Amino acid sequence: MTARLLLLLALALGGGAAAAQEVASAPGAILRGLDKVSGATEDIEIAAGESMAFGRLIVSLTDCRYPAADPSANAYAHLTITDSAAGTVEFDGWMIASSPALSALDDPRYDVWLLRCKSS
């Protein structure tokens, strides 16, 4: 894990106590997508290992994790977001539900952020 990822995870899980907290993996995640041109939003339910289309973007979820002791607390997910028109990867990394700006998608038309992990 890189130093930046460790810092992001520590912030997401409550600062210094992050190292002592156990995390659990969820079977999926719920994301929200915003089309900045039309103003339309869409909730995207995605299972781990799957990909979903949002506009010209293809969103793939590798994993969604949350603190095991408090499932309703902050979640973080590993996402890969590809621009299907350009064939480029626009985002590849961990996104944190409580702080999406720390590691955000940088696209002129679309925003995608993590809302929470999806329980079974």
C-alpha positions as CSV (number, residue, x, y, z in Angstrom):
1,M,0.0,0.0,0.0
2,T,1.3,3.4,-0.8
3,A,1.7,6.1,1.8
4,R,-1.1,8.2,0.3
5,L,-3.5,5.2,0.4
6,L,-2.6,4.5,4.0
7,L,-3.3,8.2,4.9
8,L,-6.6,8.1,3.1
9,L,-7.7,5.0,4.8
10,A,-6.6,6.3,8.2
11,L,-8.7,9.5,7.6
12,A,-11.7,7.5,6.5
13,L,-11.6,5.2,9.5
14,G,-11.3,7.8,12.1
15,G,-7.7,9.0,12.4
16,G,-5.2,7.3,14.6
17,A,-7.5,4.5,15.5
18,A,-7.6,3.2,11.9
19,A,-4.7,0.8,12.5
20,A,-6.6,-1.0,15.3
21,Q,-9.9,-1.3,13.4
22,E,-10.8,-4.4,11.4
23,V,-12.5,-4.0,8.1
24,A,-15.0,-6.2,6.2
25,S,-15.6,-6.5,2.5
26,A,-19.1,-6.0,1.1
27,P,-20.5,-7.7,-1.9
28,G,-21.0,-4.4,-3.7
29,A,-21.4,-0.7,-3.5
30,I,-23.8,2.1,-4.2
31,L,-22.4,5.0,-6.1
32,R,-23.9,8.3,-7.4
33,G,-23.2,9.7,-10.8
34,L,-23.8,13.3,-11.9
35,D,-24.0,14.5,-15.5
36,K,-22.9,18.1,-15.0
37,V,-24.4,19.2,-18.4
38,S,-27.9,18.0,-17.8
39,G,-27.9,18.1,-14.0
40,A,-29.2,14.5,-13.9
41,T,-28.1,12.2,-11.1
42,E,-28.3,8.4,-11.0
43,D,-27.6,5.9,-8.3
44,I,-25.5,3.0,-9.5
45,E,-25.7,-0.3,-7.7
46,I,-22.7,-2.4,-8.6
47,A,-21.4,-5.8,-7.4
48,A,-17.7,-6.4,-6.7
49,G,-16.1,-7.6,-9.9
50,E,-18.7,-6.0,-12.2
51,S,-18.7,-3.0,-14.5
52,M,-21.6,-0.6,-15.2
53,A,-22.0,2.1,-17.8
54,F,-22.7,5.7,-16.8
55,G,-22.9,8.0,-19.8
56,R,-19.7,7.4,-21.7
57,L,-18.0,6.1,-18.5
58,I,-17.5,2.4,-17.6
59,V,-17.3,2.1,-13.8
60,S,-15.7,-1.1,-12.4
61,L,-15.7,-2.1,-8.7
62,T,-12.9,-4.2,-7.3
63,D,-13.8,-4.1,-3.6
64,C,-15.9,-2.1,-1.1
65,R,-14.8,-2.1,2.6
66,Y,-16.2,-0.7,5.8
67,P,-15.3,-0.9,9.5
68,A,-16.4,-4.3,10.8
69,A,-17.5,-3.0,14.2
70,D,-19.8,-0.4,12.6
71,P,-21.2,-1.3,9.1
72,S,-23.1,2.0,8.8
73,A,-19.8,4.0,9.2
74,N,-17.6,5.2,6.5
75,A,-17.0,3.0,3.4
76,Y,-14.2,3.0,0.9
77,A,-14.1,1.3,-2.5
78,H,-11.5,0.5,-5.1
79,L,-12.8,1.8,-8.5
80,T,-11.6,1.9,-12.1
81,I,-13.4,4.4,-14.3
82,T,-12.7,4.3,-18.0
83,D,-13.8,6.7,-20.7
84,S,-15.2,4.4,-23.4
85,A,-15.1,7.0,-26.1
86,A,-11.5,7.9,-25.6
87,G,-10.4,4.5,-24.4
88,T,-8.5,6.0,-21.4
89,V,-8.6,5.2,-17.7
90,E,-9.9,8.4,-15.9
91,F,-9.7,7.1,-12.4
92,D,-8.1,4.0,-10.8
93,G,-7.9,4.0,-7.0
94,W,-9.7,4.0,-3.6
95,M,-12.6,6.4,-3.2
96,I,-13.8,7.3,0.3
97,A,-17.5,7.9,1.0
98,S,-17.0,10.6,3.6
99,S,-14.3,12.5,1.6
100,P,-14.7,11.9,-2.1
101,A,-12.7,15.0,-3.0
102,L,-9.5,13.4,-1.4
103,S,-9.4,10.9,-4.3
104,A,-11.9,12.1,-7.0
105,L,-12.7,11.4,-10.6
106,D,-11.5,14.3,-12.7
107,D,-13.8,14.5,-15.7
108,P,-15.3,17.7,-17.3
109,R,-18.8,16.2,-17.8
110,Y,-19.3,13.6,-15.1
111,D,-18.8,13.2,-11.3
112,V,-19.0,9.8,-9.7
113,W,-18.7,9.3,-6.0
114,L,-19.2,6.5,-3.4
115,L,-22.3,6.6,-1.2
116,R,-21.9,3.4,0.8
117,C,-21.1,-0.3,0.6
118,K,-24.0,-2.6,-0.4
119,S,-24.9,-5.2,2.2
120,S,-26.0,-8.6,1.2
